[in-house]
Amino acid sequence: MGARLAVKRRILDDIHAAYHRREYIHPDPLEFLHGYSRARDREVVGLVASSLAYGRVAQILGSVSQVLGHLGPLPAEFLEHASGETLRQAFARFRHRFTDGGELADLLQAAGRIIREYGSLQECFLRGYRPQDSDMTDALIAFTRELKSRMSGKENSLLPCPERGSACKRLHLYLRWMVRRDAVDPGGWEGVSKALLIVPLDVHMHRICTGLGLTTRSQADLRTAREITASFRKIAPDDPVRYDFALTRVGIRMDIDPECRMLYNDLLRC
């Protein structure tokens, strides 16, 4: 590792130490996953929370809470036995921005069918996962195809298509939550390498990474997400999304935390 890269890693590690903490999770839909001890329940909660992670934070938290209230304390078991009609009735009045209850019921029904067939969402994901791949792209394509094959066939705002080249931030967020395991990310998917994860890229993270010189591309798409991830992989080869959560906290706390601004400015000068 070159001297400049070593300095950048030191500062990133300082940011990670300061902000990659449980107390900084709220308000973030990730907080819901920490309420479930069983991995097969957590993966359902993670799918719901990540799928609805667009729009205003307060609205996201309210929508996720509403859905989980219907699924009960054992959401995997609920979906395993719930019929499509039960789900459509339960969420008939649901609305999250441009997502309606029919789309939500369609996704949950597909998840329930996968749980009945494979035992868990992870087992389904592992069918398309290859440790020798360069990243999670192909595994994610295979996983979303499994879900879509059990849905109505209509376009669904909750499930993007990785093969179309979009960044699929919500899906990569889901994988980060389920694959990594520490004080922030609760994990649950054993046997999946965090070294293959891709940075969950949205406009905010794209702006941060552009400022840090990790990409020069103007589009926040899959190609850019992979480019940024490759840059992080030079710093943390075994865990390229290690700094994702802490860096997003930087954007939130920049105006209220002088130490945060100082660390970020140091990083910009690297």
C-alpha positions as CSV (number, residue, x, y, z in Angstrom):
1,M,0.0,0.0,0.0
2,G,1.4,3.4,-1.0
3,A,2.0,6.2,1.5
4,R,-1.0,8.3,0.2
5,L,-3.3,5.3,0.4
6,A,-2.1,4.5,3.9
7,V,-2.9,8.0,5.1
8,K,-6.4,7.8,3.5
9,R,-6.9,4.4,5.3
10,R,-5.8,5.9,8.6
11,I,-8.3,8.7,8.3
12,L,-11.1,6.4,7.2
13,D,-10.3,4.2,10.2
14,D,-10.7,7.2,12.4
15,I,-14.1,8.0,10.9
16,H,-15.1,4.4,11.2
17,A,-14.0,4.3,14.9
18,A,-16.0,7.5,15.6
19,Y,-19.2,6.8,13.8
20,H,-19.6,3.1,13.1
21,R,-21.5,2.6,16.3
22,R,-24.9,1.3,17.3
23,E,-25.9,4.7,18.8
24,Y,-25.7,6.3,15.4
25,I,-28.1,3.9,13.6
26,H,-31.3,5.8,14.4
27,P,-32.9,7.1,12.2
28,D,-32.1,4.3,9.7
29,P,-34.3,1.4,8.6
30,L,-31.4,-0.9,9.6
31,E,-32.6,-0.4,13.3
32,F,-35.5,-2.8,12.7
33,L,-33.2,-5.7,12.0
34,H,-31.7,-5.5,15.5
35,G,-35.0,-6.5,17.0
36,Y,-34.9,-10.1,15.6
37,S,-32.7,-12.8,16.9
38,R,-33.3,-15.4,14.3
39,A,-31.6,-15.0,10.9
40,R,-34.5,-16.3,8.9
41,D,-36.7,-13.5,10.5
42,R,-34.0,-10.9,10.1
43,E,-33.6,-11.6,6.4
44,V,-37.3,-11.0,5.9
45,V,-37.2,-7.8,7.9
46,G,-34.1,-6.7,6.0
47,L,-35.9,-7.3,2.7
48,V,-38.8,-5.2,3.8
49,A,-36.7,-2.4,5.3
50,S,-34.3,-2.1,2.4
51,S,-37.0,-2.3,-0.2
52,L,-38.9,0.6,1.3
53,A,-35.7,2.6,1.9
54,Y,-36.5,5.5,-0.4
55,G,-38.0,8.9,0.3
56,R,-38.1,10.8,3.6
57,V,-36.6,9.0,6.6
58,A,-39.6,9.5,8.8
59,Q,-41.9,8.1,6.1
60,I,-39.6,5.1,5.6
61,L,-39.6,4.2,9.3
62,G,-43.4,4.6,9.5
63,S,-44.0,2.4,6.5
64,V,-41.5,-0.3,7.6
65,S,-43.1,-0.3,11.1
66,Q,-46.6,-0.7,9.6
67,V,-45.5,-3.7,7.5
68,L,-43.8,-5.4,10.3
69,G,-46.8,-4.9,12.6
70,H,-48.8,-7.1,10.2
71,L,-46.1,-9.7,9.9
72,G,-45.8,-10.2,13.7
73,P,-42.9,-11.4,15.8
74,L,-42.0,-14.3,13.5
75,P,-42.2,-12.8,10.0
76,A,-40.6,-15.7,8.2
77,E,-43.1,-18.1,9.7
78,F,-46.0,-15.7,8.9
79,L,-44.9,-15.5,5.2
80,E,-44.3,-19.3,5.0
81,H,-48.0,-19.9,5.7
82,A,-49.7,-16.8,4.4
83,S,-51.7,-17.0,1.2
84,G,-51.6,-14.3,-1.5
85,E,-55.1,-13.3,-0.7
86,T,-54.2,-12.9,3.0
87,L,-51.3,-10.6,2.1
88,R,-53.4,-8.6,-0.4
89,Q,-56.1,-8.0,2.2
90,A,-53.6,-7.1,4.9
91,F,-51.9,-4.4,2.7
92,A,-54.9,-3.2,0.6
93,R,-54.6,0.3,2.1
94,F,-50.8,0.4,2.2
95,R,-49.0,3.2,0.4
96,H,-45.4,4.3,0.5
97,R,-44.8,7.1,-2.0
98,F,-45.4,5.4,-5.4
99,T,-45.4,1.9,-4.0
100,D,-48.9,0.4,-3.4
101,G,-50.1,-2.5,-1.3
102,G,-50.4,-4.7,-4.3
103,E,-46.7,-4.4,-5.1
104,L,-45.8,-5.1,-1.4
105,A,-48.1,-8.1,-1.2
106,D,-46.5,-9.4,-4.5
107,L,-43.0,-9.2,-3.1
108,L,-43.9,-10.7,0.3
109,Q,-45.8,-13.6,-1.4
110,A,-42.7,-14.3,-3.5
111,A,-40.6,-14.3,-0.4
112,G,-43.0,-16.7,1.3
113,R,-42.9,-19.1,-1.6
114,I,-39.1,-19.1,-1.6
115,I,-39.1,-19.8,2.2
116,R,-41.4,-22.7,1.7
117,E,-39.2,-24.1,-1.2
118,Y,-35.7,-23.4,0.1
119,G,-36.2,-23.0,3.9
120,S,-34.9,-19.4,3.9
121,L,-34.0,-16.5,1.6
122,Q,-30.3,-17.2,2.2
123,E,-30.6,-20.7,0.8
124,C,-32.1,-19.3,-2.3
125,F,-29.4,-16.7,-2.6
126,L,-26.7,-19.3,-2.2
127,R,-27.9,-21.1,-5.3
128,G,-26.7,-18.2,-7.5
129,Y,-23.7,-17.3,-5.3
130,R,-20.2,-18.2,-6.5
131,P,-17.2,-17.4,-4.2
132,Q,-14.9,-17.1,-7.2
133,D,-16.9,-14.1,-8.7
134,S,-15.4,-10.7,-8.6
135,D,-18.4,-9.2,-6.7
136,M,-22.1,-9.9,-5.9
137,T,-23.6,-8.7,-9.3
138,D,-24.3,-12.1,-10.8
139,A,-25.5,-13.6,-7.5
140,L,-27.9,-10.6,-7.0
141,I,-29.2,-11.0,-10.6
142,A,-29.9,-14.7,-9.9
143,F,-31.6,-13.9,-6.6
144,T,-33.9,-11.2,-8.0
145,R,-34.9,-13.5,-10.9
146,E,-35.9,-16.1,-8.3
147,L,-38.1,-13.5,-6.6
148,K,-39.5,-12.2,-9.9
149,S,-40.4,-15.7,-11.1
150,R,-42.7,-16.1,-8.1
151,M,-44.4,-12.7,-8.6
152,S,-47.2,-11.5,-10.8
153,G,-45.0,-10.5,-13.7
154,K,-45.8,-6.8,-13.4
155,E,-43.1,-4.2,-12.8
156,N,-42.6,-3.7,-9.1
157,S,-41.1,-0.6,-7.6
158,L,-39.7,-2.6,-4.7
159,L,-37.5,-4.8,-6.7
160,P,-35.0,-3.2,-9.2
161,C,-33.3,-5.2,-12.0
162,P,-29.5,-5.4,-11.5
163,E,-29.0,-6.6,-15.1
164,R,-30.2,-3.2,-16.3
165,G,-27.1,-1.5,-14.9
166,S,-28.7,0.5,-12.1
167,A,-26.8,0.9,-8.8
168,C,-29.6,-1.0,-7.0
169,K,-28.6,0.8,-3.8
170,R,-31.4,-0.8,-1.8
171,L,-30.4,-4.4,-2.7
172,H,-26.8,-3.8,-2.0
173,L,-27.8,-2.2,1.3
174,Y,-29.7,-5.4,2.1
175,L,-26.7,-7.5,1.3
176,R,-24.5,-5.4,3.5
177,W,-26.9,-5.8,6.4
178,M,-27.1,-9.6,6.0
179,V,-23.5,-10.4,5.2
180,R,-21.5,-8.2,7.5
181,R,-21.7,-8.7,11.2
182,D,-20.5,-6.2,13.8
183,A,-22.0,-3.5,16.1
184,V,-23.9,-1.9,13.2
185,D,-24.6,-4.6,10.6
186,P,-26.4,-7.6,12.3
187,G,-25.5,-10.2,9.7
188,G,-27.1,-13.6,9.6
189,W,-26.0,-15.0,6.2
190,E,-23.1,-17.3,6.9
191,G,-20.9,-18.5,4.0
192,V,-21.2,-15.4,2.0
193,S,-18.0,-13.3,1.6
194,K,-18.1,-9.7,2.6
195,A,-15.2,-9.2,0.3
196,L,-17.6,-9.4,-2.7
197,L,-20.0,-6.7,-1.5
198,I,-20.6,-3.6,-3.5
199,V,-21.0,-0.1,-2.0
200,P,-24.8,0.8,-1.8
201,L,-24.6,3.9,-4.0
202,D,-27.2,6.7,-3.9
203,V,-26.8,10.4,-4.8
204,H,-25.5,11.3,-1.4
205,M,-22.8,8.6,-1.3
206,H,-21.9,9.4,-4.9
207,R,-21.3,13.0,-4.0
208,I,-19.1,12.0,-1.0
209,C,-17.1,9.5,-3.1
210,T,-16.6,12.0,-5.9
211,G,-15.3,14.5,-3.4
212,L,-12.8,11.9,-2.2
213,G,-11.6,11.2,-5.7
214,L,-12.9,7.6,-5.7
215,T,-14.7,8.1,-9.0
216,T,-15.0,10.7,-11.8
217,R,-18.1,9.3,-13.3
218,S,-21.2,11.5,-13.2
219,Q,-23.8,8.8,-13.1
220,A,-24.7,7.0,-9.9
221,D,-25.1,3.6,-11.6
222,L,-23.8,0.1,-11.2
223,R,-20.6,0.8,-13.1
224,T,-19.8,3.7,-10.8
225,A,-20.7,1.7,-7.7
226,R,-18.2,-1.0,-8.8
227,E,-15.6,1.6,-9.5
228,I,-16.0,3.1,-6.0
229,T,-16.0,-0.4,-4.5
230,A,-12.7,-1.2,-6.3
231,S,-11.2,2.0,-4.8
232,F,-12.2,0.9,-1.3
233,R,-11.0,-2.6,-2.0
234,K,-7.5,-1.2,-2.3
235,I,-7.8,0.1,1.2
236,A,-9.8,-2.8,2.7
237,P,-9.5,-5.9,0.4
238,D,-11.5,-8.2,2.7
239,D,-14.2,-5.7,3.5
240,P,-14.7,-3.0,0.8
241,V,-18.0,-1.7,2.3
242,R,-16.5,-1.4,5.8
243,Y,-16.7,2.5,5.7
244,D,-20.1,2.8,4.1
245,F,-22.2,3.4,7.2
246,A,-19.7,5.7,8.8
247,L,-19.3,7.9,5.7
248,T,-23.1,8.3,5.4
249,R,-23.2,9.4,9.1
250,V,-20.5,12.1,8.1
251,G,-23.0,13.6,5.7
252,I,-25.7,13.7,8.4
253,R,-23.5,15.1,11.1
254,M,-21.3,17.5,9.2
255,D,-23.1,20.6,10.4
256,I,-23.3,19.6,14.1
257,D,-20.1,17.8,14.8
258,P,-16.8,19.8,14.4
259,E,-14.7,16.6,14.7
260,C,-16.7,15.0,11.9
261,R,-16.0,18.0,9.6
262,M,-12.3,18.0,10.5
263,L,-11.9,14.3,9.7
264,Y,-13.8,14.7,6.4
265,N,-11.7,17.7,5.4
266,D,-8.5,15.7,6.2
267,L,-9.7,13.0,4.0
268,L,-10.4,15.4,1.1
269,R,-6.8,16.7,1.3
270,C,-5.3,13.2,0.9
